Amino acid sequence: MDSRAVIAAGAGAVAVVAGLVAALADLSALAIVAGAAGAVAAGLALDLSRQLRTGPAIAERPDTPLLVDGATGLFIEAYFDASLHARVATARRVLRPLSVGFVEVVDVDEAGETIGLTDLAGVRDAVLATLREADMAFTVRGGRLGLLLEDTPEDGAVWTVERVRRAIGTDERGRRLWAGLASYPSHGLTSDELAETAMDALVRAKEWSQDRIEVAEV
């Protein structure tokens, strides 16, 4: 097993232990779901490590987290895809909702014209402080924010993204936020369907010249 696989295995083991501890310490439905999802995602993380290719830099820096983007401090896109697949499978087994979101945050000038994508490193702390421990945030799709919201139907997902919008201060800091949301099982039964419908919702949100959160069409 190469060094990258070893790092992934370690990250996977931590995820399994954390999930099981949460489930045992708090026997709420959310804790049980989070524990099961963490265990499945951990196995996928190890499989992911076998698919990715890396140079000698990883071997020289064994403390480098495999699944975290160094520039933003958020989970990488490949882990988003693996985790979404795992969490849909878990949601199907335990009959719980799951929401996925794509969020685009842009900087705007005084005239309201878009300058470019906001650096996610600058909003990471505000985003993570808003989410629950069972939720996950990623950097995906060319600098957008990807969200996986455990045991969350569409109305709860809208409220979560609204809290994120307030936390990053779109009005106060010259930013604009567009978001597209999709929920299992309302808007899709597979990870591909949820990702596609959430992205379609984001495209519709971007048709507005102000902050906008769109939910996938049924």
N, C-alpha and C positions, 0 to 999 in steps of 0.2 A: 504494500500500500504506500503511495507516495505521500509527501509531506502535506499536500493540500487535502488529501483524503483524511489524513490523521487529524488535521485541524477541524474538518467538517464533522468527523466522528465525535470529537470532543464537544463541538457546539451542539451536536445532536443529543449527546448524553446529558448535557446541561438542560436542554429543552425538555427531555423526558422527565428528569428528576424534578424540575420546577413544576411541570404540569401535574405530576403525581402528588407532590407535596401540597399544591393548591387544592387538589381534589380531596385529599385526606383532611386538610385543615379546615376546609369549608365545604360541606357536602351540598352546597347549593347547586342548582342545575348548571349555572354558568361555569362554576369551577370544574365540574365533571366534564362539560363540553370542552373547556380549555385544555384540560389534562389529556383527553383523548386526541384532540387536534394536535397538541404539541408532540405527542408520541408518534403520530402518523407523519407529521411534517419533519420530525427528526430523521426518520428513515429515508424520506425523500431528499433531505439535505445531504446524506451520505451518498445516495445515488447520484445526486447532482454533482458532487465533487468528482465523480468518476467521468462525467461527461465534459466538464470544463477543462481547459488547458491552461497551464501556468508556466512561468519562467523560473529561473533560479532565485529570484528576489523573494519568493515565498519561503523557500528553504532557508534563506539567510535570515528571515524575520518570522520565526514560528509563532510570534505573538500576534501577527496580522489576522484579524477575523476574516474568514473566508466569505461570509455572507453579508458583510457590511460594506457599503460604498465609502471609500476613504474620504471623498470630497464632501459628502453630505452627512455622513453618520447614520444614514438610513439603510435598510435592507436593500439588496440589489434586485434587479428586475427578474432574473432567473429564479430567485427564491420566491418572489411574488407569484410567479406562474405555478411553481411547485406547491406553495402553501395554499393557493386558491383551490387547486385540484384536491389537496388533502382535506381542506375544510369543507368543501362541498360534499365529499364522501362522508365526513363525520356528520354534517347537518342532515344528510339523507338517513343515516343510521339512527340518530337520536331524535329526529323529527323536530329540529329547531331551525329558526330562520338564520340567514347569513346575508350580510350586505357587502357589496364591493363598490368602491368609489374611485373615480379618476378626477383629480383636482388639478386645475391649471391656475397658477398664480403668476400674474405679470406685473411689471412696474409700468406706471403710466406717468405722462408729463402733466403739466398744469392744464393743458387743453384737453386732457382725457385720452390722448393718443397713446397706444401701446408702445413701450420702449423695447421690451423683451421679457423673457421669462425671469422671474425672481429666483435668485440663488436659494435653493432649498436649505442650504446650510444655515441661512439666516433666519429661517422660520422653524427649523427642526425642533428646537426646545419648546416653542409655543405649541406646536402640533402634538408632541409626545406628552406634554403636560395635560392636554385636553383629553387624550384617549385613555381608555381603561387598560389594565394589564393584559386582558385577553385580546385586545385589538392589536393590529400591526400596521406599521407605516413603511412605505417603500419609495425608492426613486425609480420611476418607470417611464416608458414611452417618451424618451427624449427630454427628460427634465421635469416631468409631471410627478405629482404625488399620488401614490396608489394606497388605498386604504382597504383593509379587511376588518370588518366589524362583526364580531362574534355575537350570536344570539340576538341579532338586531334586525327588526323589520324595517320597511322603507321609511315609516314616519320617524323612527328612532335614528335612522341614518341621516335623514334631513336635519334633524336637530343637532346631531353630532357635528356635521359639516358646518352648520351655522355657528356652533361654538368655536370651531376651528377658525372660521372667518373672523369672528370677533377677536380671537386670541392673537391673530397675526396682524390685526389692525389695518384692514384694507383702506379705510377712509383716512385714517391718521397718517399713514406712511406712504401714500401715493401708490397703492396697489389695487389690483382688481382680481377677484376670484371667480372662476367658473368651475362648476362641478357637475359630473354625471354619475348617477347612482343606479344600481340594480340590486334586487334582492332575490334570494332563493327562498321559496320556490316560485314566487310571483312572476318573475321576469326571466326565468331560465332554470333548467334542471341540470345543466352541466357547467363546468368552469368556462368553457369556450363561449357558451351562450351568455353567461353573466358578463364576461369581459366585453363581448361585442355590444350588448345592449347598454352597458354602462358607458362605453365609448361613444355610442350613438347619442346618448343623452348629453354627454359633454359637448358634442358638436352642436346640438341644439342650444345648449346654454351659451355658447360662444356667439350666437347670433344677437345676443343682447349687449348693449354698450355699458352695462353696469353689472355689479355682482349678481350672479344667477346660479341657482342650484336646480338642476333638472332631474327628474326621476324617469327611469326607462318606461316606455310604453308597453302596456300589456298586449 
